[in-house]
Structure formats: C-alpha cells, structure tokens
Amino acid sequence: MEVTTAKAKYPQYPAYKDSGIEWLGEIPEGWEIERLGTLLSPKSIKGQPNLPLLSITRELGVIERDLEDEDSNHNYIPDDLSGYKVIQKGQFGMNKMKAWQGSYGVSPKTGIISPAYYVFDFTSEIDPNFFHIAIRSKSYVAFFGQASDGVRIGQWDLSKSRMKAIPFILPPLPEQTAIAYFLDDKCAKIDRAIAQKEKLIALLKERKQIVIQNAVTGKTVWSEEAQAFVPVAESGVEVRDSGVEWIGEIPAHWEVVRSKFLFVQRKEKAKKNDIQLSATQAYGVIPQDEYEQRVGRRVVKIQFHLDKRKHVKTDDFVISMRSFQGGLERAWSSGCIRSSYVVLKAAKKLDAEYYSYLFKTTKYITALQSTANFIRDGQDLNFDNFSKVDLFTLPIQEQRQIGQFLQIQTTKINQAITLQQTQIDKLKEYKATLIDSAVRGKIKVV
C-alpha cells in the first residue's frame, strides 16, 4: 500500500471559519463546536452483576474482559460485581485515570465496567461511530492529556468539570455518518496491510531462529565443496546420537560435555572503577548509560555498596532473573552487575559469538527451564541450574566459522525485519493522520 500524506491526497473544504479555539484552528463552514458537557450526560446504573464484564483500553476502547487473565488491566476482580456500572451498547465509557492515554470509547455491547469509570449518554443527535473515531484521534487524546491533573504519569485524573469543557468539532449528522463510513473502510484496508507485514515479520523471526538453531546444533554444516552451509545430510559429515534429548544428533567429531567444564563462575567483586551494567534480553549485558540511550528512559543507579556487586568482563555470560525466559546474556562490556546474578567465564578457549547464539535458542532455553520448578514468574536461576544442561564443544575454528556465518545471516534477516517495521510505522502514522485530518475537517473525504 502506497503511503502519501492525507493532505496531499484529499482536497480541502471550499470554505473555512475560525473555530475560536487555538489548537483546533479553522473548521469547515457548516460545522460547529460543542463542549463535551453539552454532548454527554453522566449515567450510573448498578446492580446487574450477570452482564458481561468489560474493560476500557487505550488500544481498542471498550472491549470484553478476559476473565482467564487474572492480571488483565492489573486490576483485582471482586467476587461481588453488583457495584459495577452498567454501560449500554452505544454509550460512551471512560477510564478517567487513563483518559490522557486514550482509554475511552463508545461501547460496542452492553456490559458492566469498574465503578470508578465514567459512563455517558449522548444528549444531542450524533453518530456514535463518528464520535468514537473522532474522540480517539491523536489531537483529542493530546487534549485529554492537557486536561488531566496528577503528581506523576500514570496517576493523572480527569475531573468531570475539566472534561465537560473539552471542545468537540461536530459536522452535520449525515456528514458524520459518511466520514465514519469512509474511515472504517480506509482503516480496515490499512489494518490488513499492517497485519500482512506483521505476519511477514513473524515468519522472518521464525526463519532466523531456525537458521541459528540448525547452525549451532550441527544440523547445517560448512561444505568446502559448496563453499556454503548446507544440511548435514548433504555434506558427507558423519553424525551420531549425542545421547542428550535436547541436542539430538550432532556431527561425529563434536563432543558432549558438562556445562561446568566449559564455563565456571566468576566470583570477583566489583573493581573500583567498574561501570554499572544492565542485563537485558534485548541487548545483552551493556553499560546502563547505553541502555538508557537505547530505550529512551532513565534507570535507577545504585549509589552505595558498589563493592558488593560482581565484576564482569567482556564476553562473559550472565544468568539473570529472566534467563528462564530468554536465555543467557552475553557481556559486551566490562563492569559490574548486581550480586544476585551469576557471572560465567570460559573455562577453556572458545568463541563467545558461537555460544551467544546457542544460549538464545529455543531448545536451550526449554532445557534450562526444565531444571527447576518455577514457583513464581521471575524466580532466579543459579549455577546449579546451568550445570544440569549439557552442552557440546567443537573445534574453535568451526565455532568461529558458525559465529561469522550467523552474524551475516541474522544481520540480513534483521534488516528485512526493520524494513517491514518501518513500513508498519509509516502506515500507522498515515492512519492516525488520516483520521485526525478527516474528523477535524482539514481534508474533505466525502
């Protein structure tokens, strides 16, 4: 789908007038400005606990709540729901604490929501679908943010008085319906294009994992004749059963070894000039300053008792509290890490690149998970867990060859993923701009 700017693709209305509100600017002749206080009337009906339980979300507005997910919305669900508010199909619901994020919308069905939420009827003739699309557009979400008060992000509150004062652009009713119909059609096409690209990204990620897993476990090997990595069955390389369930068959010249003979614990305490490191699943073990730059937010740095932290050297591996989910993390820098983590150093000469790929494979992570009964999410792994998962060793030159091959292959796949993600981001931005421009009358779409 070709993405162009909405204003470049669609004409403007023949005549505009000043809205009288700076952030709205001009609006088409024949459109009006109303305050939400005149468009909406608060309702509070309770005592119908048998109705479906609904949630109000930032992403989709009002949806049916997943009762199987106890952590849904991070809210506790009481046994007695008689105090929950009824919201009828076509009514407007709002999470006042999350209105600054866009957690509101017209309900597509009748149900009950938290008693802390707002429920409104429409007092004027208005197309609920148009209102839902318009009020959730980026300009209005930003305005709800300005109208919300609070000490810190995440605990902002929108009072009814502030909400009532929010202006709303109101086209004639037939035009509301036509704009909503147009946007439903266009957004559905954009969403399908996004879904196709997201499916392609999922396939690329699956492909990357297969390429990595086959290479590090000897299912594909280097062929001198082909001057490429080929399936081991086509290479002439002899294979044998490793005797280890998660490993399966391996090239006959590879050796299965106990993990503790390849890696031992580094128990050195932090050195005086060690920089603080962060262990992350996305980036490995990197300096905290670098992590802050990558994620665009600050992290809490320990100011005292740094001497109790553990020293880490480049190309060590760290077992973190999330290793049972995402494998072991390679250290890309020297420094210090929290004392609760396990630091592994090579007990013999090996290629860190090769093992960094191996420790991130699905099969290895599954084998690591099998070493403990995790009572709660986030239970720490330790060196004993690591030692229970046998590994294999192979000639150092072959390790390096595999590591270099995977670096090239994963870079290509990652570039393809980045391209698709960039296109998804452009489609999402185009969709948001198209909606915002249409509901504010900046473009004429009907």
N, C-alpha and C positions, 0 to 999 in steps of 0.2 A: 504494500500500500504506500503510495507516494504521500509524503507529508509536506504540506506547504502551510504557511501561516493562514489562519482563518480570515484575517482582514484582507489578505491578498486574493483569496479565492471567492469571497462573497461580497456583494455590494452593500452600501450603507443605505439607510432610510433617506427619503428625499428631503426631510426637514427635521431639525432637532430643536430642543428648547433646554434652557438651563434647569437642572434639577433642583438647584438651590442647596445642594449638598456636595461639598468639595470632592470627596472620594468617589462619588458616583458620576460627577461631571454632567455632560449633556445626555438627555434621553430623547427618544423619538417623539415627535408631535403625536398627541393622542394617547400616550402612555402617562400614567400617574404615579405619584409617590405616596405610599401609605406607611404608617407606622405599624409594627407588629402588634402593638397594643390594641389597634382598631381591627386588625385582621383575625386575631386569635382571642379565644375565650377559655380560661382555665377550667378544667374539669377534674373531679376527684371522686371516682366511684370505686368502692372496695367491696369485699365480701363475696368474691366469685373465684375461690381458690382452685376450682377444677378447670379453669380455662388454661390454654397453653401458656407456658412461661416464655416470655420474650426477653430479648436483650436489645440494647441500643448501642450500636457500634460506630466507630469512626469510618470504617471501610464501607459498610453497606447500609447503615441506618438501622432500622428496626428489623430484627431477624428472630427466628425461633431459637431458643436457647438449647444447647446440647447438654441434656441432663446427665449424660455419661461422663462429661468432663467436669470433674469437681472443681477444677481451677478456672473454669470459664469466667472471664472478666475479673478473676481474682476475688470474687465475692462469695461469701457463705450463703447457702440457700437454706432458710429455716424450714422446719417441718410444717409449721402453720403459715400458709400463704394467704390467709384471709385479709391481711393488712395490705396486700399488694394492690396497686392501682390497675383498674381496667382501662385498656386502650382499644378503641374500636377501629375496625378497618377504615382507613381514610382519615383518622385523626393524627395530629402532629405530636410526636413524643420527643423529649429532650432529657439527656443526662446533663444537668446544669453544671456539674463539676468538670465535665469534659466537653462542654459546648465550644470551648476555644480550640478544640481539636476537630470539631465537626461531628460530634457524637449526637446526632439528632436526625429525624426524618419522619416522613409520613408512613404510617404503619400499613403494610400490605394485607394484614389479617388481624382478627380480634384475639386478644390475649391479655395477660397481666404482666406488669413491669414493676420494678422496685418502687416502693412508696416515696423514695427520695427524688424520683424523676418527675418532670412536668408532663402533663397531658393537656392538649388544647383542641377545641373545636374551631372550625373556621366560621367567622361571623359574616363574611362577605362572599359573594359569588366568585369562586376561584377554582381553577383546575388543580386538584391535589397533586397530580403528577408533575405539572409545571412548577408548583410551589416546592415540591420535594427536590427537583433537579436544580432549581434556582437557588434555594436556600443553602444547598450543599456545594455550590460553586465556590471557587477559591476566593473571590472577593468577599463574599458573605462570611466564610469561615474566618478570614482575617479580621473582619469587623467584630465577630463574636469574641475573638481574642482580645481586642481592644476594650470591649465592654465587660470583660471578666476581671475580677479582682482576686488577689491572693498573695500569700507570703512567698510562695515558690511555685515553680512549674509543677503541674500535676495536682495541685491543690487550689486551683483557681475556682472561684464561684461566680456564677452569673445570677444576679438578683432579678426578680420579675420586673422591677421598675426599670432597670437598665435594659432588659430585653425588650420591654414594651416600646422603648424609644428608638430601637433599631429601625431604620427606614427600609422599605421594600419596594422595588420597581414593579409596577403592575400594568401589563399590557391589557387591552380589551380581551374579554374571555375567549372569543373564537381564536384570537391570535395566540393566547396562552396554550390552548389545546394543540394548535398547529405547530408551534415551536417545540412543545414536548414530544409530539409525534416525530417530528424531524430529528430531534436529538436522540430519541430512543433508537431510531433506525441507524443513524450515523454511529452512535456509540456502540451499538451491537456489532457493527462491522469492524470497528476499531478493536473492540474486545476480542473478536475472533482472530484478528491479525496478531494481537498480543499473545493469545493462547497458543497459536501455532508456533510463535517464536519461543515461548516458554517451553513448549514440548520439545522443540529442537535443542534448547539448552539442556534439558533433562537427558536427552539422548547423547549429547556431546559429553556431559559429565559421566554418564554410564560408560560411554566409549573410553574415556580417559581412565576410569577405574579398571576396565578390562585390560587395556594396554599395560597399565602399571602392574596389575596382578599377574598377568601372564609373563611379563619380563622378569619380575623379581622372584617368581617361583619356578622359573625354568621351563615354562610352557611354550615360550618362544625363546630362541637362542640365536646367536650370531652365526651366519653361514658365510664362510670365506668365499665359497663358490658364487653365491648370490650377492655377496657384499651387502647384506641386509639381515635384519632379524626376521626369522621365519619360524613357523610352528615346528616344535621339536621333532615331530613325526616326519617332517620333510627334510630334516637337517642331517640325518645319519648319526646323530648323537645318541649313544646308548642311555637308556633310562632305567631306573629301579624304584621299587617302592621304598619310600622314606621310613615307613613304619610309624609315621605320625599322622593322625587323622586330618588335621587342618592343612598339612603340607601336601599329602598325596605323593604322586610320583615326582622324582627330581632327576636331573642328569646324573649319571652314574658316578661322575667324578666329584659331585658335591657331597658334603658331609653334614649330617645332622649332629648338632652339638647342644649341650645345655646352655641356656642363655647366660648363666653366671660365669661361663668360661669365655664368653665374648665381651661381656660388659660387667664391670664391677661398680660399686658405689663410690662416688666422690664425696668424702665427708669433710673436706676442708671448710673452715669457717670463712666468712666474707673477709676480704682484704680491705685495708684502709681506704684505698681509692676506688673500690669497686662501684660501678654504676648500678642502679637498680634496674632489674629486668622484669618483664611481664611474660608469663607463659600463656600463649594464645593458640587456639586451634586454627585460626585463620592464617597467622603469620609466623608461628613458631615462637621461640624464645628470643625476644628483641628488647632493646632499651625502652623504658617506659616513655621517654620523650618521643621516641619514634612511634610508639603505639598511639600516643595522644594525637600526633600529626595524622596518622592513618585513619583514625576513627573520628577525628574532629571533636574530641572532648577530653577533659582532664580526668586523671585518675588520682586517687589518694596515695601520696608517697609517705612511707614510713620515715619518721624523723629521729626516732630513738631506737636503741638496741640493734643497730645495723650489724653489730658484730655477731649476733645470734643467727643471722641469715647464712645461707650456704653459698660457697664460691662456685661459679660455673665458668667453664672455658668454652670457647668456640668449638663447635662440632660435638659437644656433649649432648646427651639426651635427657629430657626432664619428664618424670612421671608426675602429672598434675592431678588435681582432684577430678578433672573431666577426661582423663585418659581413657576411661572405660567407654566413653562415647566417641572419642576422636583419635585415639592412638597416642603415641609418644611424640613429644615436641623436640625438634632439633634446635640447638642453641646457635644463633647466627652472630652472637657477640659474647664477649667475656663480661662478667659482672657478678651480681649476687641475686639470689632468689629466696623466697620465703622458706623458712626452716622446715615447714611441713611437707615440702616437695622432696622427691627422690631424684638425685642427680646421678646419671650414669656416665661413666667414661670407658673408652675402649680398653679392653684388657690385652689386645693384640692389634697389629696393624690391619686396619680395614678402611673401607670407603664410606664416609658419613653420608654421601649423596645416595648411595645404594640403600643403606639401611633406613634413611629418612623416608624413602618411598615404601619400603617394606612395612615399616611401623604404622603406615597410614592406610594399609589395605584392609578391606572389609573382613577378609579371612583372619588376619592377625588380630584385629580388634575383637572379633567374635571369640577367638581363642582366649584373649585376655579377659573378656567378660566372664568366661566360663570358670575362671579361677576363684570367684568369690560370689557369695550370695549377698547382693546389694540390698541392704535393709531400707535405704532411702536414696533418693537421687543425689548424686554428688559425693557418695562415700569414697574416701581416699583409697587409692591403690598403693601398694608398697612393693619393696624389692622382692618379697616372697611371692607375690602375685606374678611379677615379671619373670621370676626364675622358673615358674611352673610351665611356661610356654617355651617349648624347644624351638630353636632357630636352626639355620643351616649356614654353612660357610662355603665359600668358593674362592678360586684364585683371585687375588687382589686386582689383577689386570681385568678380569672378567667383571668384577664388581664395578670398576670404573667405566668399563665399556657400557654396561647396562645403565649406570647412572647418567652417562653422557647421552645415551640414546633416549632415555626418558625425559631428560631435560629438554631435548629438541622436540620430542613428540608432544609433551604436555604444554610447552610454550605455544605450539601451533594450535592445539585444541583450546587453550585459554584465550588466545587471540580471537578465535572463532566465537567463543562464548561472549567475550567482551563486545564484539561487533553486534551480536544479537541483542545483548543487554542495552547497548547504546540505542539501537533502533526501538527497543521497547520503551526506553525512557523518553525518546522523541515522540512516540505515539501517545504515551500518557500525557505528556505536556501539551501536545496538539489537542487531545481530547479535552483537557481541562480548559485550555484557551478557547476552544470552540464553544463549549458550554457557557463559559463566562461571558464571551462576546455576544452570544445569542440572547441570553436571558437579560443582559443589560442593554440590548438594543444597539450595540456597537456594529453589528452586521445584520443584514436582512436575509433570513434564511427561508422565509415563506412568502 
